[in-house]
Amino acid sequence: MTQKERRLYLIRELLKEQPQYAGMQIPAGEEEQRSLLRSLFNMRMPAPADAEFLAVQDEYLREEIQRRGITPLSDLQPVQEGIYLWRGDITTLQCDAIVNAANSQMLGCFIPCHRCIDNAIHTFAGIQLRLACAELMQCQGREEESGKAKITPAFNLPCKYILHTVGPIVHGRLTEKDQEMLASCYRSCLNLAAKNRVKSIAFCCISTGEFHFPNERAAEIAVQTVKDYRREAGGGGEIEVIFNVFKEADFSIYQNLLGTAGGKAEK
């Protein structure tokens, strides 16, 4: 199959699962098809799929990620010992684990083509990720608390694992509890990474954006918590940490905090 044939196959199969879209005309344009496919991935409830669908989906997603460009950790230079700063799309980063800023349902973002990191990670990992998360949550029997972390395979992403953590949602004035919960997100991810022998982990800007945590204070907590952990955690101090940002403003904040004009931005 060509990439176009895979895309059309996946769209048709996903539309079959949605009776309300029977008879929908598939757009002719490549970008419109990509957008429709992503929307269908985003809206699909956690459920198994047959082997043929998964094989085609996996081939499609891996080629899409290759097309967008993979950045291996070996291409980055540390800005401090064991600490990196990289501006780019976290779904294209090749390291041991990336961190997803999840919501308390832990099932990914269901809003079609939403620009949050939760949506992007679930889109390009594939439908297996939502099912894996649903199984974890079914075993737990309750929504995920802020400050905790879960681990899943990364499926079609170039990393090995995804660490899912729910950051605090800031309502109005930033509180001490908000700040403690955010620090707990970073510690929980680092502890879980060490437990699973993860040697490199990329953190997104947890709780900023949709959760309204002030960017500069969030970055201060992230950097301080990581540095404290690396200093105090014995073997955990061997974990290499990548601070991944997407916006220029966050890149500048982290450069200032890390005392460097370094770091790398995706080309």
C-alpha positions, 0 to 999 in steps of 0.5 A, a space after each residue: 500500500 502507498 501512504 495515500 492508500 493506507 490513509 484512505 483505508 483507515 478513514 473508511 474503516 473508522 467511518 464504518 464504526 460511526 453509523 452517524 457518518 454513513 455516506 460521508 464524502 472523503 475529501 480529495 485533498 491530502 491535508 484534509 484527509 490527514 485532518 479527517 483521519 486525526 479527528 476519527 482517531 481522536 473521537 474513537 472510544 477505547 476498543 480493540 481493533 483487528 490485526 489488519 487495521 493495526 498493521 496498516 495504522 502502524 505502517 501509516 503512523 511510522 511513515 508519518 513520523 519519519 516524514 515529520 523528522 525524528 530527533 534522536 537524543 544523541 543529536 542534542 547537547 546537554 546544557 548542564 550535566 545530564 540536562 538538555 533543552 529542546 524546542 520541538 514536537 515531543 512526538 518526534 523525539 527519540 529517547 527512552 520516555 516522554 511525559 504526557 500532560 494528561 487529564 484525570 480520565 487518562 484516556 487522551 483528548 477526544 476533541 478533534 485535532 485539538 492542539 494539546 500535547 495529550 491529543 498529539 501523543 495519542 494521535 501518533 502513538 495509535 489507537 492502542 494507547 487509549 486502550 492501554 490507558 483505559 485498561 489501567 484506569 479500569 484496574 484503578 477504578 477511579 480517576 487519576 489524582 494530580 501529582 501521580 504518574 502512570 507508564 505505558 508503551 509508546 507504541 508507534 512513537 520513536 520513544 519506548 515509553 510514555 509517562 502520563 501525569 495529571 498536573 494541577 488546574 489553576 483557578 484564579 490565584 496560584 496556590 501553594 498546593 498548586 505548586 506542590 502538586 506540580 512538583 509532585 508530577 515531576 517527582 512521580 515521573 522520575 521515580 516511575 522512570 527509575 523503577 522502569 530503568 528508563 535512562 532518558 526522559 523528556 518533560 513537556 511543560 506540565 500544567 501550562 496552557 490549558 491548565 493555566 499554570 503560569 509558565 515562568 513559575 512552572 518552569 522554575 518548579 520543573 528545573 528545581 525539582 529535577 535538579 533536587 532529584 538528580 542530586 538526592 536520588 542516587 541511581 535516579 540521578 543517572 537519568 538524563 532529562 530533556 526539557 521539551 518546549 514548543 513555544 519560543 517564550 518557554 524556550 527563553 524562560 528555560 534558557 534563563 533558568 538554566 543559565 545558558 544561551 544553549 539548547 536546540 530548536 527543531 529545524 
